[in-house]
Amino acid sequence: MTIAPIVQSAVVDVPPARAFSLFAELMGEWWARGKTVGNKPHEAIVIEPMPGGRWFERDADGNETMWGNVIEWAPPHRLLLAWRLGPDFTYDPKLETELEITFEPEGDGTRVTLEHRHLERLGARAREIAEKLGNGWPGVFARFTDFAAKATAQ
């Protein structure tokens, strides 16, 4: 079984290095509070800037909930993450779907493309979870592009 990747793309009015920074280093600021996998709303979402680095959220009490890890950290053009959340959206270190985000110059801005792939690795519930993710990623990506637009205005 294969499942088509989920792809989102938009142009933001900042150069690639700024777009990369907004996405990867400030994720906790644009990701919706209460729409993560931890038991409490996040205070930070951290992507450690190196291959093998952790990707996790931290709540106000300092509790950390893992999401995955960094496969490739290549600013300002590419970020490749291992999404290690299973069908019940809890961390599974044995599972790996990939989230690739690319940042390509387009006009005076940057085309940011997010691709979530290898969803068939989610097992028996893969189609169901892929549909949920397919419905969820557009809203998440829209929050990022809105955040980038506000960062441009400042």
NORLIN-V994794 format. One record per residue. N is the residue number from 1. RES is the residue in three letters. PHI is phi as a letter, one per 40 degrees, with the letter a starting at -180 (* if undefined). PSI is psi in whole degrees, -180 to 180 (none if undefined). D_LAST is the distance of its C-alpha to the last C-alpha in Angstrom with 2 decimals. Layout:
# NORLIN-V994794
n=N res=RES phi=PHI psi=PSI d_last=D_LAST
n=N res=RES phi=PHI psi=PSI d_last=D_LAST
This chain:
# NORLIN-V994794
n=1 res=MET phi=* psi=136 d_last=46.52
n=2 res=THR phi=b psi=149 d_last=43.22
n=3 res=ILE phi=b psi=132 d_last=40.13
n=4 res=ALA phi=c psi=142 d_last=37.63
n=5 res=PRO phi=c psi=156 d_last=34.25
n=6 res=ILE phi=c psi=128 d_last=31.30
n=7 res=VAL phi=b psi=132 d_last=28.72
n=8 res=GLN phi=b psi=142 d_last=25.21
n=9 res=SER phi=a psi=143 d_last=23.17
n=10 res=ALA phi=a psi=158 d_last=20.04
n=11 res=VAL phi=b psi=131 d_last=17.90
n=12 res=VAL phi=b psi=151 d_last=14.18
n=13 res=ASP phi=c psi=47 d_last=12.15
n=14 res=VAL phi=b psi=156 d_last=11.68
n=15 res=PRO phi=c psi=163 d_last=14.70
n=16 res=PRO phi=d psi=-42 d_last=17.25
n=17 res=ALA phi=c psi=-40 d_last=16.71
n=18 res=ARG phi=c psi=-43 d_last=13.06
n=19 res=ALA phi=c psi=-44 d_last=14.35
n=20 res=PHE phi=d psi=-48 d_last=17.28
n=21 res=SER phi=c psi=-45 d_last=15.45
n=22 res=LEU phi=c psi=-42 d_last=13.30
n=23 res=PHE phi=c psi=-54 d_last=16.63
n=24 res=ALA phi=c psi=-36 d_last=19.08
n=25 res=GLU phi=c psi=-19 d_last=17.63
n=26 res=LEU phi=b psi=24 d_last=15.41
n=27 res=MET phi=d psi=-39 d_last=17.84
n=28 res=GLY phi=c psi=-23 d_last=18.64
n=29 res=GLU phi=c psi=-31 d_last=15.22
n=30 res=TRP phi=b psi=-17 d_last=15.37
n=31 res=TRP phi=c psi=136 d_last=19.19
n=32 res=ALA phi=c psi=129 d_last=20.72
n=33 res=ARG phi=c psi=138 d_last=22.41
n=34 res=GLY phi=g psi=2 d_last=26.15
n=35 res=LYS phi=b psi=38 d_last=26.12
n=36 res=THR phi=b psi=-170 d_last=27.24
n=37 res=VAL phi=b psi=-7 d_last=30.77
n=38 res=GLY phi=c psi=167 d_last=31.07
n=39 res=ASN phi=c psi=-23 d_last=33.10
n=40 res=LYS phi=b psi=158 d_last=30.21
n=41 res=PRO phi=d psi=146 d_last=26.50
n=42 res=HIS phi=c psi=150 d_last=24.59
n=43 res=GLU phi=b psi=-27 d_last=22.64
n=44 res=ALA phi=a psi=149 d_last=21.78
n=45 res=ILE phi=b psi=123 d_last=22.48
n=46 res=VAL phi=b psi=130 d_last=23.52
n=47 res=ILE phi=b psi=109 d_last=24.31
n=48 res=GLU phi=c psi=127 d_last=26.20
n=49 res=PRO phi=c psi=63 d_last=25.36
n=50 res=MET phi=a psi=151 d_last=28.89
n=51 res=PRO phi=d psi=133 d_last=31.65
n=52 res=GLY phi=g psi=-11 d_last=33.43
n=53 res=GLY phi=c psi=154 d_last=30.48
n=54 res=ARG phi=c psi=155 d_last=30.25
n=55 res=TRP phi=b psi=115 d_last=27.86
n=56 res=PHE phi=a psi=167 d_last=27.98
n=57 res=GLU phi=b psi=154 d_last=26.47
n=58 res=ARG phi=b psi=133 d_last=27.00
n=59 res=ASP phi=c psi=180 d_last=27.49
n=60 res=ALA phi=c psi=-25 d_last=27.35
n=61 res=ASP phi=c psi=0 d_last=30.96
n=62 res=GLY phi=g psi=2 d_last=30.29
n=63 res=ASN phi=c psi=136 d_last=32.12
n=64 res=GLU phi=b psi=137 d_last=31.15
n=65 res=THR phi=b psi=118 d_last=31.76
n=66 res=MET phi=c psi=144 d_last=32.02
n=67 res=TRP phi=b psi=-34 d_last=30.70
n=68 res=GLY phi=i psi=-147 d_last=31.85
n=69 res=ASN phi=a psi=168 d_last=31.24
n=70 res=VAL phi=c psi=127 d_last=29.74
n=71 res=ILE phi=c psi=-47 d_last=32.06
n=72 res=GLU phi=a psi=130 d_last=30.00
n=73 res=TRP phi=b psi=102 d_last=26.83
n=74 res=ALA phi=b psi=66 d_last=26.15
n=75 res=PRO phi=c psi=147 d_last=22.59
n=76 res=PRO phi=b psi=17 d_last=20.98
n=77 res=HIS phi=b psi=-24 d_last=23.27
n=78 res=ARG phi=a psi=140 d_last=25.01
n=79 res=LEU phi=b psi=125 d_last=25.18
n=80 res=LEU phi=b psi=121 d_last=28.50
n=81 res=LEU phi=b psi=144 d_last=29.11
n=82 res=ALA phi=c psi=115 d_last=32.39
n=83 res=TRP phi=c psi=114 d_last=31.98
n=84 res=ARG phi=b psi=38 d_last=34.88
n=85 res=LEU phi=b psi=126 d_last=34.79
n=86 res=GLY phi=c psi=-174 d_last=38.07
n=87 res=PRO phi=d psi=-25 d_last=39.06
n=88 res=ASP phi=c psi=11 d_last=38.72
n=89 res=PHE phi=f psi=38 d_last=35.20
n=90 res=THR phi=b psi=155 d_last=36.50
n=91 res=TYR phi=c psi=131 d_last=36.31
n=92 res=ASP phi=b psi=102 d_last=39.17
n=93 res=PRO phi=c psi=-15 d_last=39.35
n=94 res=LYS phi=c psi=-12 d_last=41.91
n=95 res=LEU phi=c psi=143 d_last=39.76
n=96 res=GLU phi=a psi=110 d_last=37.27
n=97 res=THR phi=b psi=163 d_last=35.37
n=98 res=GLU phi=b psi=142 d_last=32.64
n=99 res=LEU phi=b psi=111 d_last=28.98
n=100 res=GLU phi=b psi=130 d_last=27.79
n=101 res=ILE phi=b psi=125 d_last=24.21
n=102 res=THR phi=b psi=153 d_last=23.86
n=103 res=PHE phi=b psi=102 d_last=20.99
n=104 res=GLU phi=b psi=134 d_last=22.30
n=105 res=PRO phi=d psi=137 d_last=20.85
n=106 res=GLU phi=a psi=113 d_last=21.01
n=107 res=GLY phi=f psi=-131 d_last=20.27
n=108 res=ASP phi=c psi=3 d_last=16.86
n=109 res=GLY phi=b psi=-152 d_last=15.75
n=110 res=THR phi=b psi=131 d_last=17.54
n=111 res=ARG phi=c psi=119 d_last=20.17
n=112 res=VAL phi=b psi=125 d_last=20.09
n=113 res=THR phi=b psi=128 d_last=23.53
n=114 res=LEU phi=b psi=129 d_last=24.80
n=115 res=GLU phi=b psi=122 d_last=28.60
n=116 res=HIS phi=b psi=116 d_last=30.58
n=117 res=ARG phi=b psi=172 d_last=34.16
n=118 res=HIS phi=g psi=35 d_last=37.62
n=119 res=LEU phi=c psi=-21 d_last=37.53
n=120 res=GLU phi=c psi=-19 d_last=41.33
n=121 res=ARG phi=c psi=-8 d_last=41.38
n=122 res=LEU phi=c psi=-2 d_last=40.67
n=123 res=GLY phi=g psi=-147 d_last=44.39
n=124 res=ALA phi=d psi=-29 d_last=46.32
n=125 res=ARG phi=c psi=15 d_last=43.30
n=126 res=ALA phi=d psi=-46 d_last=41.19
n=127 res=ARG phi=c psi=-43 d_last=41.15
n=128 res=GLU phi=c psi=-47 d_last=40.29
n=129 res=ILE phi=c psi=-37 d_last=37.40
n=130 res=ALA phi=c psi=-38 d_last=36.16
n=131 res=GLU phi=c psi=-43 d_last=36.06
n=132 res=LYS phi=c psi=-46 d_last=34.07
n=133 res=LEU phi=c psi=-39 d_last=31.58
n=134 res=GLY phi=c psi=-31 d_last=31.52
n=135 res=ASN phi=c psi=-24 d_last=30.61
n=136 res=GLY phi=c psi=-40 d_last=28.05
n=137 res=TRP phi=d psi=-38 d_last=26.04
n=138 res=PRO phi=d psi=-41 d_last=24.64
n=139 res=GLY phi=c psi=-41 d_last=22.97
n=140 res=VAL phi=c psi=-46 d_last=21.69
n=141 res=PHE phi=c psi=-37 d_last=20.34
n=142 res=ALA phi=c psi=-38 d_last=18.71
n=143 res=ARG phi=c psi=-39 d_last=16.83
n=144 res=PHE phi=c psi=-47 d_last=15.56
n=145 res=THR phi=c psi=-35 d_last=14.57
n=146 res=ASP phi=c psi=-43 d_last=12.79
n=147 res=PHE phi=c psi=-43 d_last=10.90
n=148 res=ALA phi=c psi=-39 d_last=10.12
n=149 res=ALA phi=c psi=-40 d_last=9.04
n=150 res=LYS phi=c psi=-36 d_last=6.55
n=151 res=ALA phi=c psi=-32 d_last=5.37
n=152 res=THR phi=c psi=-38 d_last=5.52
n=153 res=ALA phi=c psi=-19 d_last=3.82
n=154 res=GLN phi=c psi=none d_last=0.00
